[in-house]
Amino acid sequence: MLTIGSIVIRVTDLPAQAAFWKAALDLVERDPAEPDWVVLRPREGDGTCISLDAAHSERVLPPRIHLDLYAEDEPAEVRRLTGLGAREVHWDKRPADADYVIMEDPEGNRFCVVDAAR
């Protein structure tokens, strides 16, 4: 049986991106960061890790993969993430009744905040 242990995100500024994702998802470093790599794990309990890989990668839109982050209070989480440096992405094909908001981290890696209360 396989399980997802970590989702890897390529970044340019490892310390800045580590700070963003730690604050965004309440993660902590599993081990001390290396100059080009860090694994972030949930502060409490088990869960999927986010690994950051400081390696150049061309940005492709739309991205081939993205994270869906479920929120009990979607508007509050969108505001909080914006305060951490994320940006909302407007897409003209997004349905008016969509249960998600498209966002990107400070380096442009996209993710969605999904309204889990719906």
JOSUL-V574123 format. One record per pair of residues at least 24 apart in sequence whose C-alpha atoms are under 10 Angstrom apart, sorted by sequence separation. I is the first residue (numbers start at 1). J is the second residue. D is the distance in Angstrom with one decimal. If there is no record, write none. Layout:
i=I j=J d=D
i=I j=J d=D
This chain:
i=12 j=36 d=9.2
i=14 j=38 d=8.1
i=78 j=102 d=9.5
i=81 j=105 d=8.5
i=82 j=106 d=9.5
i=86 j=110 d=9.4
i=88 j=112 d=9.3
i=11 j=36 d=9.2
i=25 j=50 d=9.5
i=74 j=99 d=8.9
i=78 j=103 d=8.3
i=86 j=111 d=9.8
i=88 j=113 d=9.9
i=10 j=36 d=9.9
i=11 j=37 d=9.6
i=74 j=100 d=8.1
i=75 j=101 d=9.0
i=10 j=37 d=9.5
i=74 j=101 d=8.2
i=22 j=50 d=9.3
i=8 j=37 d=9.8
i=21 j=50 d=8.1
i=71 j=100 d=9.6
i=8 j=38 d=9.7
i=21 j=51 d=9.8
i=70 j=100 d=8.9
i=8 j=39 d=8.7
i=21 j=52 d=9.3
i=69 j=100 d=9.2
i=7 j=39 d=9.3
i=18 j=50 d=9.4
i=68 j=100 d=8.6
i=69 j=101 d=9.9
i=81 j=113 d=9.6
i=6 j=39 d=7.9
i=7 j=40 d=9.8
i=18 j=51 d=9.0
i=68 j=101 d=9.6
i=6 j=40 d=8.7
i=18 j=52 d=7.2
i=68 j=102 d=9.2
i=78 j=112 d=9.6
i=6 j=41 d=8.6
i=17 j=52 d=7.8
i=78 j=113 d=7.1
i=5 j=41 d=9.6
i=66 j=102 d=9.9
i=77 j=113 d=7.7
i=78 j=114 d=9.8
i=15 j=52 d=9.6
i=17 j=54 d=9.6
i=77 j=114 d=9.8
i=14 j=52 d=6.9
i=66 j=104 d=9.7
i=75 j=113 d=9.0
i=77 j=115 d=9.7
i=13 j=52 d=9.7
i=14 j=53 d=7.4
i=15 j=54 d=9.6
i=74 j=113 d=6.6
i=75 j=114 d=9.9
i=11 j=51 d=10.0
i=12 j=52 d=9.4
i=13 j=53 d=9.6
i=14 j=54 d=5.8
i=73 j=113 d=9.7
i=74 j=114 d=6.7
i=75 j=115 d=8.6
i=5 j=46 d=9.8
i=6 j=47 d=8.9
i=7 j=48 d=7.3
i=8 j=49 d=8.5
i=9 j=50 d=7.3
i=10 j=51 d=8.5
i=11 j=52 d=6.5
i=12 j=53 d=8.3
i=13 j=54 d=7.0
i=14 j=55 d=9.4
i=72 j=113 d=10.0
i=73 j=114 d=9.3
i=74 j=115 d=5.2
i=5 j=47 d=7.8
i=6 j=48 d=5.4
i=7 j=49 d=6.3
i=8 j=50 d=5.9
i=9 j=51 d=6.2
i=10 j=52 d=5.9
i=11 j=53 d=5.9
i=12 j=54 d=5.4
i=13 j=55 d=9.5
i=67 j=109 d=9.3
i=68 j=110 d=9.4
i=69 j=111 d=7.3
i=70 j=112 d=8.3
i=71 j=113 d=6.5
i=72 j=114 d=8.6
i=73 j=115 d=6.9
i=74 j=116 d=7.8
i=4 j=47 d=9.0
i=5 j=48 d=5.3
i=6 j=49 d=4.3
i=7 j=50 d=5.0
i=8 j=51 d=4.6
i=9 j=52 d=5.0
i=10 j=53 d=4.8
i=11 j=54 d=4.9
i=12 j=55 d=6.5
i=66 j=109 d=7.8
i=67 j=110 d=7.4
i=68 j=111 d=5.9
i=69 j=112 d=6.0
i=70 j=113 d=5.9
i=71 j=114 d=5.9
i=72 j=115 d=6.3
i=73 j=116 d=7.9
i=74 j=117 d=8.4
i=4 j=48 d=6.5
i=5 j=49 d=6.0
i=6 j=50 d=5.3
i=7 j=51 d=5.9
i=8 j=52 d=5.7
i=9 j=53 d=6.1
i=10 j=54 d=5.8
i=11 j=55 d=6.3
i=12 j=56 d=6.6
i=25 j=69 d=9.0
i=65 j=109 d=9.7
i=66 j=110 d=5.9
i=67 j=111 d=4.7
i=68 j=112 d=4.8
i=69 j=113 d=4.9
i=70 j=114 d=4.7
i=71 j=115 d=5.4
i=72 j=116 d=5.3
i=73 j=117 d=7.4
i=3 j=48 d=9.0
i=4 j=49 d=8.5
i=5 j=50 d=8.5
i=6 j=51 d=6.2
i=7 j=52 d=8.5
i=8 j=53 d=6.8
i=9 j=54 d=8.6
i=10 j=55 d=5.9
i=11 j=56 d=7.1
i=12 j=57 d=8.6
i=65 j=110 d=8.5
i=66 j=111 d=5.2
i=67 j=112 d=6.3
i=68 j=113 d=6.0
i=69 j=114 d=5.9
i=70 j=115 d=6.1
i=71 j=116 d=5.3
i=72 j=117 d=5.4
i=5 j=51 d=9.6
i=6 j=52 d=9.7
i=9 j=55 d=9.4
i=10 j=56 d=7.2
i=11 j=57 d=7.9
i=63 j=109 d=8.2
i=65 j=111 d=8.8
i=66 j=112 d=7.5
i=67 j=113 d=8.6
i=68 j=114 d=6.5
i=69 j=115 d=8.8
i=70 j=116 d=5.4
i=71 j=117 d=7.5
i=72 j=118 d=8.9
i=10 j=57 d=6.7
i=63 j=110 d=7.3
i=69 j=116 d=9.0
i=70 j=117 d=8.9
i=9 j=57 d=9.9
i=10 j=58 d=9.6
i=59 j=107 d=9.7
i=61 j=109 d=9.9
i=62 j=110 d=8.8
i=63 j=111 d=9.5
i=10 j=59 d=9.8
i=59 j=108 d=8.0
i=60 j=109 d=9.6
i=61 j=110 d=9.3
i=59 j=109 d=8.2
i=24 j=77 d=9.0
i=24 j=80 d=8.1
i=25 j=81 d=9.7
i=9 j=66 d=9.6
i=23 j=80 d=9.7
i=24 j=81 d=6.4
i=23 j=81 d=8.7
i=24 j=82 d=9.9
i=7 j=66 d=9.9
i=7 j=67 d=9.0
i=21 j=81 d=9.7
i=24 j=84 d=7.4
i=20 j=81 d=8.7
i=23 j=84 d=7.6
i=24 j=85 d=9.8
i=24 j=86 d=9.4
i=21 j=84 d=9.2
i=20 j=84 d=6.4
i=19 j=84 d=9.1
i=20 j=85 d=7.5
i=20 j=86 d=8.5
i=17 j=85 d=10.0
i=24 j=105 d=9.6
i=21 j=105 d=8.5
i=20 j=105 d=7.7
i=20 j=106 d=7.9
i=17 j=105 d=8.1
i=17 j=106 d=7.4
i=16 j=106 d=8.5
i=17 j=107 d=7.8
i=16 j=107 d=9.4
i=13 j=106 d=9.7
i=13 j=107 d=8.3
i=11 j=106 d=9.9
i=12 j=107 d=7.6
i=11 j=107 d=7.2
i=10 j=107 d=9.6
i=11 j=108 d=9.4
i=11 j=109 d=8.5
i=10 j=109 d=8.6
i=9 j=109 d=7.9
